[in-house]
């Protein structure tokens, strides 16, 4: 059971983009995980990306402070890990959105993107939603992203189609 009340996804689902241009020809993922106690006090915040294989990094204070989570005054030793994730799937290989056992889906949104030859988003459509909460990351936020322009087999830049799955999910643990 989710031991949180007042999870505000609007301010916290804008996962920080990497310093470089996003890849448009390969699948990738990014996630922010925030751990809070039963009172809503943040215990940790990490950022991890398949584009940066160096492993999880502590979130910057500005990112961590945007995670507006309040607790319910749950039992001593109860911690909740809230994860916000983006999964990019080029071409027709839609990510399943599958979660690990024990995770509870809070929100899911799938965007169909058309990426222009210059790496900008030419088209965006929400094709699926799920969960009990709304995500603030949508087509407007996706259009602000810049993707690496990729060449077709002839060597000239080519437009691409892709899916971007945005997930928010939680996992509760009792620490003795």
C-alpha positions in Angstrom: 0.0 0.0 0.0 1.4 3.4 -0.9 2.2 5.2 2.3 2.1 8.7 0.8 -0.4 11.4 0.6 -0.2 14.5 -1.6 2.3 13.2 -4.2 2.6 16.1 -6.6 3.7 14.8 -10.0 3.3 18.2 -11.7 6.6 19.6 -10.4 8.5 16.4 -10.3 8.1 14.6 -13.6 10.4 16.9 -15.7 13.3 14.6 -15.6 16.5 16.6 -16.3 17.8 16.2 -19.8 21.4 15.1 -20.2 24.0 17.8 -21.0 24.2 16.4 -24.5 21.6 15.9 -27.2 19.4 12.9 -26.7 19.9 9.8 -28.9 17.2 9.1 -31.5 18.3 5.9 -33.1 18.8 3.7 -29.9 16.6 2.9 -27.0 17.5 4.6 -23.7 16.0 5.4 -20.3 16.4 8.0 -17.5 15.1 7.8 -14.0 15.0 9.9 -10.8 14.3 8.0 -7.6 13.4 9.8 -4.4 13.2 8.0 -1.0 11.1 9.5 1.7 10.1 8.3 5.2 6.5 8.0 6.5 6.5 11.7 7.4 7.5 12.8 3.9 11.1 13.7 4.8 13.3 13.1 1.8 16.1 10.6 2.6 17.8 10.4 -0.8 17.4 11.4 -4.5 19.3 9.7 -7.3 19.5 10.2 -11.1 20.4 7.4 -13.4 20.6 7.1 -17.2 21.5 4.4 -19.7 23.1 7.2 -21.6 25.6 7.8 -18.7 26.8 4.3 -17.8 28.8 5.7 -14.8 25.9 4.7 -12.5 23.5 6.5 -10.2 24.4 10.1 -9.2 22.9 12.2 -6.4 20.3 14.6 -7.6 21.2 18.2 -7.7 19.5 20.2 -4.8 17.3 22.0 -7.3 15.9 18.7 -8.6 15.5 17.2 -5.2 13.7 20.2 -3.8 11.2 20.0 -6.7 10.0 16.6 -5.4 6.9 17.7 -3.5 6.0 14.7 -1.5 4.2 14.7 1.9 3.8 11.7 4.2 0.8 10.3 6.1 2.6 9.9 9.4 3.0 6.2 8.7 4.7 3.7 11.0 8.2 4.2 12.1 10.7 2.7 9.7 8.4 2.8 6.6 10.1 4.2 3.5 8.7 4.9 0.1 10.8 5.1 -3.0 9.1 7.2 -5.7 10.6 6.8 -9.2 10.0 9.0 -12.2 11.2 7.4 -15.5 11.4 8.1 -19.2 11.9 5.2 -21.6 12.7 6.0 -25.2 11.9 3.4 -27.9 12.9 4.2 -31.5 10.9 3.0 -34.5 8.2 0.4 -33.8 9.7 -1.1 -30.7 7.3 0.2 -28.0 8.5 -0.3 -24.4 6.2 -2.6 -22.4 6.1 -0.3 -19.4 6.6 -3.3 -17.2 7.5 -2.6 -13.6 9.5 -4.7 -11.1 7.6 -6.9 -8.6 6.4 -4.9 -5.7 6.3 -1.6 -7.6 2.9 0.3 -7.7 2.1 2.2 -10.8 1.1 5.8 -10.1 1.0 7.2 -13.6 1.9 6.2 -17.2 1.8 8.0 -20.4 3.0 7.0 -23.9 3.9 9.6 -26.5 4.3 8.9 -30.2 7.0 11.2 -31.6 8.0 12.2 -35.0 11.6 13.5 -34.9 12.6 15.7 -37.8 15.8 15.4 -39.8 17.2 18.3 -37.7 16.5 16.5 -34.4 13.5 18.6 -33.3 10.1 17.1 -32.5 7.9 17.6 -35.6 4.9 15.7 -34.2 3.7 14.4 -30.8 0.6 12.6 -29.8 -0.4 11.0 -26.4 -1.5 7.5 -27.4 -1.9 5.9 -23.9 -2.3 6.8 -20.3 -2.7 4.8 -17.1 -2.5 5.0 -13.3 -4.5 7.1 -10.9 -2.5 10.3 -11.2 -1.7 12.7 -14.0 1.8 13.4 -15.3 2.9 17.0 -16.1 5.3 15.7 -18.8 3.6 15.7 -22.2 4.0 16.9 -25.7 5.0 20.5 -24.8 7.9 19.2 -22.7 8.9 16.6 -25.3 9.0 19.4 -28.0 11.5 21.2 -25.8 13.9 18.2 -26.1 16.6 18.1 -28.8 17.5 14.8 -30.4 20.6 13.9 -32.4 19.9 14.1 -36.1 20.5 10.6 -37.6 21.4 9.7 -41.1 19.4 7.3 -43.2 21.2 4.6 -45.2 22.0 7.1 -47.9 23.9 9.2 -45.4 21.6 12.2 -45.3 19.5 13.2 -42.3 16.3 11.3 -41.9 13.1 11.8 -39.9 12.4 9.2 -37.3 9.4 7.9 -35.4 9.6 6.8 -31.8 7.8 6.2 -28.5 8.5 7.9 -25.2 7.0 6.2 -22.2 6.8 8.3 -19.0 6.3 6.4 -15.7 5.8 7.3 -12.1 5.8 4.4 -9.7 6.5 3.6 -6.0 7.8 0.9 -3.8 7.3 0.8 0.0 9.6 -0.9 2.4 9.5 -1.5 6.2 13.0 -1.1 7.8 13.2 -2.8 11.2 
